Amino acid sequence: MNIKEVRELSGEELSEKISLLRQRRFELARSKAVGQLEHPEEIARIRKDLARLETIKRERELQIAHNK
C-alpha cells in the first residue's frame, strides 16, 4: 500500500485498516513465537503499512495540508 492510496481513504476506512493490520501483526508475531511463520518479510511490510496509516491519521488530526 503506497502513501497515495492511504491519503485517498476516508477516516473510517483508515481506522478500519489500522485495526485490521494490528490484528494481523499480532497473529504473525504469535506464529513467529511458535516457529510456524512461513513468510517473515510480511511482518516488516505490515509494520511499514501500519506506520503509513498512523502517520496520515496523525496528519489529519493536526490538519497538516500536503501539496504533493
Helices and strands as residue ranges (DSSP letters): H 3-7, H 11-33, H 41-62
